[in-house]
Amino acid sequence: MNRPSLRHSVWWKILAALFALLQSVAFVACRAGTGAHQRESQFGVALLTPGPVSDGGWNAAAYDGVQLIKEKLGARTALVQTTSPADFEDSMRDFASRGFDLIFAHGFEYTDAALRVAQDFPNTYFVVSSGGAASRNVASLAFKFDQAAYIEGILAAGVSKSGVVGAIGGIELPTIKLTFEGFKRGFLSARPHGRILISYTGSFNDVGAAKEATLAQIGQGADVFIHDADAAGLGVFLAAQQAHAFAFGAFNNQNNVAPDVVLASAVTSTPLAFLKIAREVKAHSFHPGMLEFGMKDGMVKVVLNPRLEPRIPVATLARVRAAEQQFQEEPEPG
């Protein structure tokens, strides 16, 4: 008589144990699912650069921007250095598929890939530095770097002994040509009969090629140089140092990279621009388009090297201040 009730009791114990086990598994799964959801929903910002972020210039400024976003907004961040055009689209798709909300592609060359990938990821924003187009979720970010280059042209005119100055670029892109045009206009405004030499090495990373191009221009009489060559800009500084010439830093304050050579640096507030965009994306108030910042916004400036400032004629400094004032008071486009 007792056996059926014993068996019944044992089965209930087994069922109770199984039920408890299932509850435990469900709880763990739920907790794991919640954690995964939290990771995915955390605001994410990714960066693509065409060169090393250790270049002290163009790419370093972008890296600083993403680090600032991480610090101020608590964003998860990721970085990739692309080595060829074949990497552009793959890297963007990888970041977008991993749920990043905002992807900075730091260079004009990323424009076409961003426009293509953006169509498949409508909830991700793509921002191309110096880009050439915009769409529903693609923006182009540009700085009026030619304003700073114009100021450097005035400085070059004041310190050049030969009346010949040089410009060394990496790849011949529209934005770089615009920079050199600004430098030329500033130089000729103060030295109408001067001459400017322009060379492109075809690379943003070949320091040796940039040095050789600079030395070639030195052989033609150039004694002051502007560069827009990213990491390869170091080659310009090395050649200028060798010839006791002057050069200008680009994008970041590079005055301390070669303090006896770099007369001043054209600096863009890339980190602040990145942070501004990220704040708007996170707040769902971002409006993609052709974004542009300049001296009027306080995001472009020329920083003199205190060590070499005494070498600049007083009259030249007066010209510089007057030109800066004009750029700061520039009317908004109508």
KEFI-607229 format. One line per 10 residues: number of its first residue (from 1); for each residue x, y, z of C-alpha. Coordinates in steps of 0.001 Angstrom, whole numbers, plus 500000, padded with zeros to 6 digits. Each point is the difference from the previous one (the first is absolute). Layout:
BEGIN
NUM = X/Y/Z  ...
END
This chain:
BEGIN
1 = 500000/500000/500000  502880/502349/500677  501885/499359/496767  497762/502053/497676  500113/502988/502321  503795/499734/500310  500391/499858/496244  497643/502956/499693  502081/501964/502517  503250/499253/498192
11 = 498547/501138/496674  498825/503247/501509  503468/500618/501421  501541/499369/496583  497505/502313/498304  500608/502694/502616  503761/499738/499483  499591/500241/496215  497720/503007/500380  502539/501728/502259
21 = 502766/499219/497501  497971/501427/497110  499284/503135/502002  503696/500416/500707  500937/499516/496345  497296/502438/498915  501225/502581/502526  503614/499690/498825  498922/500213/496375  497921/503034/500779
31 = 502901/501658/501791  502349/499138/497138  497498/501319/497475  499601/503215/501946  503779/500451/500129  500309/499450/496259  497233/502498/499376  501774/502544/502197  503225/499563/498091  498245/500409/496672
41 = 497987/503003/501122  503033/501877/501381  500755/502990/497793  502783/498960/497636  502438/502019/497904  502509/498545/497547  502833/501558/498021  501706/499159/496712  503331/501688/499242  502169/499791/496885
51 = 503196/500073/502051  501423/499480/503490  498477/502004/502858  503551/500541/501233  500710/502468/497151  499634/503022/502278  497758/501669/497431  496950/499065/497921  499343/496512/501367  501076/500838/503539
61 = 497421/502793/500113  497225/497551/499066  501154/497501/502624  499970/502761/502624  496435/500767/498947  498806/496454/500551  501796/499862/503346  498245/503216/501026  496638/498487/499047  500810/496926/502078
71 = 500908/502188/502974  497079/502431/499801  497195/497747/498771  501048/496611/501345  499911/498557/496504  501427/496676/498960  502562/500668/497295  501926/498137/497346  502703/500878/497489  501393/498557/496799
81 = 502765/501235/497723  499110/499123/496427  502875/498988/497770  498290/500051/496591  496721/501106/498364  498853/496385/500166  499825/500371/503811  497728/503057/499994  496641/498379/499443  500786/496815/501924
91 = 501064/501948/503095  496926/502233/499899  497673/497026/499604  501693/498226/502869  499540/502941/502364  496418/500651/498889  498997/496339/500370  501437/500051/503536  497554/502733/500928  502196/503097/500048
101 = 497830/503110/499883  502581/502320/498474  502911/499245/497691  502642/502609/499215  501882/499341/496762  502937/502377/500178  500760/500942/496402  498510/501109/496689  500805/496605/498496  497309/498308/502137
111 = 497111/501969/498466  498775/497505/497384  500243/497001/502325  498054/501844/502717  497188/500874/497590  499690/496365/498909  500133/498425/503458  497653/502596/501535  497161/498795/497779  500086/496606/501726
121 = 500262/501410/503539  497434/502824/500287  500335/500179/503799  503734/500684/499927  501476/503428/499279  503158/500294/497911  502139/503154/500170  502751/500412/497414  502729/502509/500784  500603/502252/496986
131 = 497317/498009/498209  498475/500993/496715  496328/499042/500420  497171/499454/502462  496813/497933/500220  497255/499097/502467  502498/498484/502455  503349/501131/498578  501607/503323/500881  503186/501637/498798
141 = 502092/501845/502560  502326/502722/498754  502160/502604/501644  500890/503233/498265  503627/498970/500196  500803/502307/497113  499415/502908/502407  502838/498801/502212  502104/499300/496905  499402/503600/498863
151 = 501367/501232/503344  503017/497739/499607  500535/501431/496526  500275/503475/501534  502463/498668/502578  502042/498300/497255  500182/503257/498052  501356/501782/503056  502792/497559/500841  501066/498721/496567
161 = 503365/501300/498866  499784/498653/496456  496402/500890/499181  499432/496334/499062  497877/497708/502183  498909/496390/499674  496960/497791/500557  500222/496223/500422  496853/497885/499742  499278/496304/500293
171 = 497287/499005/497538  498685/502759/497722  496505/500396/501459  497647/502980/499536  500256/500988/503653  503797/500021/499891  500012/502057/496819  497676/502450/501757  502426/500206/502942  502928/500775/497741
181 = 497948/502560/498112  499282/501757/503305  503712/499969/500837  500830/501427/496588  497450/502817/500321  501300/500967/503432  503600/499919/498834  499404/502083/496885  497855/502504/501920  503117/500969/501927
191 = 502606/499171/497356  498444/500533/496537  503142/499045/498106  500694/496860/501988  499875/496434/498691  498446/496822/501395  501042/496442/499105  497502/497156/500449  500804/496274/500078  497961/496863/500738
201 = 501670/496757/501074  496965/497739/499500  500204/498726/503575  498998/501147/503470  502424/497628/501708  503243/500138/497998  502234/502223/502122  502968/499460/497667  498060/501129/496937  498826/503158/501774
211 = 503554/500770/501074  501326/499540/496463  497251/502203/498538  500832/502712/502532  503726/499774/499285  499234/500313/496284  498105/503225/500653  502803/501250/502225  502261/499480/496988  497735/502423/498119
221 = 500339/502658/502679  497033/499297/502295  500651/500786/503663  496545/499768/501660  497652/497002/499716  496392/499060/500624  498968/496351/499984  496773/498074/499756  501486/496534/500077  498872/498467/503307
231 = 502677/497684/501445  502309/500720/497058  500163/503626/501139  502876/498952/502247  502111/499743/496846  499333/503688/499297  501217/500901/503480  503130/497875/499617  500919/501627/496692  499296/503506/501350
241 = 502165/499283/503028  502799/498810/497776  499841/503209/497922  499317/502408/502908  496632/500880/498467  496568/500563/501551  496893/497826/499802  496415/500002/501275  498159/497347/501982  496620/498703/498867
251 = 496737/499101/501755  501536/499424/503444  502406/502286/501821  503290/498631/498649  502173/502822/501324  501801/497637/502355  500609/497327/497360  502856/502076/498570  500186/503132/502207  502915/501517/498083
261 = 498184/499635/496676  496227/500251/500474  499154/503710/499973  496295/499438/500741  497294/497369/499696  496613/500160/498317  497727/498300/502508  496461/498712/499556  497814/499143/502984  499164/496576/498606
271 = 499331/498531/503464  497472/502731/500838  498271/499613/496626  499805/496217/500475  498584/500461/503498  497390/502503/498780  498805/497570/497331  499975/497046/502407  497938/501921/502550  497409/500790/497332
281 = 499888/496421/498719  499529/498673/503526  497245/502558/500640  498315/499125/496669  500363/503617/498844  502705/499555/497362  499288/501284/496484  502405/498611/497370  501244/502291/497272  503107/501878/498928
291 = 501312/501116/503388  502686/502674/500083  501930/501719/502795  502536/502803/499843  501708/502775/501901  496660/501641/500717  498928/496887/501938  503309/499900/501862  500739/496608/498457  502853/501091/497729
301 = 502994/502002/501196  503708/500561/499527  502206/499424/503042  503372/501725/499911  503080/498250/501344  501119/502230/502922  503576/498920/499423  500048/501370/496449  497489/502842/500293  502806/502573/500482
311 = 501151/499140/496454  496732/501338/498560  500055/503709/498986  497630/502225/501959  498338/501182/496790  499301/496381/499042  498369/499285/503350  497794/503057/499491  498926/498643/496583  499245/496645/501605
321 = 497779/501504/502704  498111/502069/497462  499354/496960/497778  498880/497898/502975  497568/502741/500990  498511/500011/496511  499458/496237/500058  498401/500173/503453  497565/502666/498803  499211/498210/496737
331 = 496244/500256/499282  497901/496860/499926  499251/498691/496484  496699/501384/498785
END
